[in-house]
Amino acid sequence: MRETWIVGAASSRYGKMAETAREAATRVAMEAIRDAGLEPKQIGHTFVANCFGLAEHQAHVGPLINSGLGIPEVPSVTVESACSSSSAALHEAFVQVAGGFVDSALVVGAERLSHLTTQTATTFFAIAADYPFETRNGATFPGLYATLASAYRAAYRTTPEMFGAIAIKNHANAARNPHAHLQKEISMETYLASPIVASPLRLYDCCPFSDGAAAVVVSARESIGRPAREPLVVRASARAGAVTGLHDRPDLLGLPSTRTAGARAFRQARLEPREIDFLEVHDCFTIAEVLALEDLGFFPKGTAARESGDGVTARDGRLPVNPSGGLKAKGHPVSATGVGQVVEIFEQVNGRAGGREVPRTGTALAHNVGATGGSCSVHIFSRR
Ligand SMILES: CC(C)(COP(=O)(O)OP(=O)(O)OC[C@H]1O[C@@H](n2cnc3c(N)ncnc32)[C@H](O)[C@@H]1OP(=O)(O)O)[C@@H](O)C(=O)NCCC(=O)NCCS
């Protein structure tokens, strides 16, 4: 395998977008290619993530993005893996570049859903669960993650304030992130007073519905152009799957696909959790951040909520988690989310995370989950 680098990255602001997903994707893709010091014609393959194109009456968006970039002849493919679509697309790009099939690949994720009502968006999202068993019986993602939160709270001694601390931290980080959807700090009083969405999850335990687009360029070490920024070395690109329906899982105290993908990633990178300086994890709900930190091996089972409550995962804590604001507050434009996590790591390494910098940027991990863990990707990066 060839050594593979992230050489350019760009993102839109998450939230409500005036542009279509196709327009935003093309714009950020062009910015990422320029950032990489490349010309569009040097892209060998485009990997697109766009789950809900139907909401904009536009599927098969890859050729349109490539045409907008002036490279209609370049092959493209749309990768769908629910909320982990763009990290799955990144994995495919990694395979092509590391395997020597192309020298540089573009990965771009985009989603626009803000024109839908909350009810319609909730219904659309829910089809990524196990339809006959979960969705058709009324399950939604807030409901399914509430089931995981209830199981965790029943098994371990936790307080609502421990989960509130995660929401407060991620909102504080997002308040310093110009790409973030919800750029506002919240207090514990605001958290505790917020309405229940699906018991025990409150409004501030949940990510919002966001529009957004994000892109990175992946190149083989020997064929990089003149990148304007310091590249990230891809030390691991690992994926895993698991049984989709929660009812078929042996336990609800973690996501099996995170455990498998995380173990694979650490093996590939020849690193251990204690060697990671900061992480972006999939916190679609606060319970998801807790489960991710335990499943990835950063904390023993049943302790991550307490450690988060003690400030260990704050930007200036021992292990900064979600300095971008995470899905909780930076936002969750489904198909842009995974690659957007990599944009944050790229910005941190390049000193472009003004006001939300983490103290150490030698190694970083990105963790992105599809639905309730039917799929998961874990990427590990380091500086050269
Ligand atoms: C939590 C949720 C139900 C709120 O929806 P809603 O009540 O219809 O909220 P609205 O869109 O009407 O927004 C009302 C206000 O709350 C804010 N808001 C919405 N969702 C928010 C959230 N998750 N956190 C904080 N604020 C939020 C909006 O910005 C808006 O603020 P404003 O009045 O200052 O503009 C919805 O965001 C949700 O379902 N989130 C989960 C999405 C999901 O399941 N994703 C998949 C994960 S696997």
The ligand as an SDF file (V2000), in Angstrom:
LIG
                    3D

 48 50  0  0  0  0  0  0  0  0999 V2000
  -34.5380   17.8560   18.6830 C   0  0  0  0  0  0  0  0  0  0  0  0
  -35.5200   18.1030   17.5530 C   0  0  0  0  0  0  0  0  0  0  0  0
  -36.7510   17.1840   17.6960 C   0  0  0  0  0  0  0  0  0  0  0  0
  -35.9660   19.5730   17.5910 C   0  0  0  0  0  0  0  0  0  0  0  0
  -36.8250   19.7790   16.4940 O   0  0  0  0  0  0  0  0  0  0  0  0
  -37.9100   20.9730   16.5430 P   0  0  0  0  0  0  0  0  0  0  0  0
  -38.5650   20.9860   17.8860 O   0  0  0  0  0  0  0  0  0  0  0  0
  -38.8080   20.8300   15.3460 O   0  0  0  0  0  0  0  0  0  0  0  0
  -37.0210   22.2550   16.4430 O   0  0  0  0  0  0  0  0  0  0  0  0
  -37.1000   23.4040   15.3460 P   0  0  0  0  0  0  0  0  0  0  0  0
  -36.4140   22.9460   14.1030 O   0  0  0  0  0  0  0  0  0  0  0  0
  -38.5080   23.9190   15.2400 O   0  0  0  0  0  0  0  0  0  0  0  0
  -36.2010   24.5440   16.0160 O   0  0  0  0  0  0  0  0  0  0  0  0
  -36.6600   25.3200   17.1170 C   0  0  0  0  0  0  0  0  0  0  0  0
  -35.4750   25.9760   17.7730 C   0  0  0  0  0  0  0  0  0  0  0  0
  -34.6920   24.9820   18.4650 O   0  0  0  0  0  0  0  0  0  0  0  0
  -33.3750   24.9580   17.9470 C   0  0  0  0  0  0  0  0  0  0  0  0
  -32.9870   23.5580   17.8480 N   0  0  0  0  0  0  0  0  0  0  0  0
  -33.5170   22.6150   17.0460 C   0  0  0  0  0  0  0  0  0  0  0  0
  -32.9260   21.4400   17.2850 N   0  0  0  0  0  0  0  0  0  0  0  0
  -31.9920   21.6590   18.2270 C   0  0  0  0  0  0  0  0  0  0  0  0
  -31.0650   20.8350   18.8830 C   0  0  0  0  0  0  0  0  0  0  0  0
  -30.9810   19.5370   18.5580 N   0  0  0  0  0  0  0  0  0  0  0  0
  -30.2640   21.3720   19.8340 N   0  0  0  0  0  0  0  0  0  0  0  0
  -30.3560   22.6690   20.1420 C   0  0  0  0  0  0  0  0  0  0  0  0
  -31.2380   23.5250   19.5460 N   0  0  0  0  0  0  0  0  0  0  0  0
  -32.0220   23.0080   18.6100 C   0  0  0  0  0  0  0  0  0  0  0  0
  -33.4550   25.5930   16.5750 C   0  0  0  0  0  0  0  0  0  0  0  0
  -32.2120   26.1830   16.2080 O   0  0  0  0  0  0  0  0  0  0  0  0
  -34.5100   26.6410   16.7980 C   0  0  0  0  0  0  0  0  0  0  0  0
  -33.9290   27.7650   17.4740 O   0  0  0  0  0  0  0  0  0  0  0  0
  -34.4190   29.2580   17.1510 P   0  0  0  0  0  0  0  0  0  0  0  0
  -35.8740   29.2870   17.5420 O   0  0  0  0  0  0  0  0  0  0  0  0
  -33.5230   30.0850   18.0300 O   0  0  0  0  0  0  0  0  0  0  0  0
  -34.2030   29.4310   15.6970 O   0  0  0  0  0  0  0  0  0  0  0  0
  -34.8120   17.8190   16.1770 C   0  0  0  0  0  0  0  0  0  0  0  0
  -33.7100   18.6920   16.0430 O   0  0  0  0  0  0  0  0  0  0  0  0
  -34.3440   16.3650   16.0780 C   0  0  0  0  0  0  0  0  0  0  0  0
  -35.1280   15.4530   15.8630 O   0  0  0  0  0  0  0  0  0  0  0  0
  -33.0200   16.1280   16.1730 N   0  0  0  0  0  0  0  0  0  0  0  0
  -32.4660   14.7880   16.0100 C   0  0  0  0  0  0  0  0  0  0  0  0
  -32.0770   14.5700   14.5550 C   0  0  0  0  0  0  0  0  0  0  0  0
  -31.7260   13.1320   14.3060 C   0  0  0  0  0  0  0  0  0  0  0  0
  -32.3680   12.2190   14.7400 O   0  0  0  0  0  0  0  0  0  0  0  0
  -30.6530   12.9030   13.5530 N   0  0  0  0  0  0  0  0  0  0  0  0
  -30.1920   11.5630   13.2600 C   0  0  0  0  0  0  0  0  0  0  0  0
  -29.2750   11.1200   14.3060 C   0  0  0  0  0  0  0  0  0  0  0  0
  -28.8720    9.4030   14.1410 S   0  0  0  0  0  0  0  0  0  0  0  0
  1  2  1  0
  2  3  1  0
  2  4  1  0
  2 36  1  0
  4  5  1  0
  5  6  1  0
  6  7  2  0
  6  8  1  0
  6  9  1  0
  9 10  1  0
 10 11  2  0
 10 12  1  0
 10 13  1  0
 13 14  1  0
 14 15  1  0
 15 16  1  0
 15 30  1  0
 16 17  1  0
 17 18  1  0
 17 28  1  0
 18 19  1  0
 18 27  1  0
 19 20  2  0
 20 21  1  0
 21 22  1  0
 21 27  2  0
 22 23  1  0
 22 24  2  0
 24 25  1  0
 25 26  2  0
 26 27  1  0
 28 29  1  0
 28 30  1  0
 30 31  1  0
 31 32  1  0
 32 33  2  0
 32 34  1  0
 32 35  1  0
 36 37  1  0
 36 38  1  0
 38 39  2  0
 38 40  1  0
 40 41  1  0
 41 42  1  0
 42 43  1  0
 43 44  2  0
 43 45  1  0
 45 46  1  0
 46 47  1  0
 47 48  1  0
M  END
$$$$
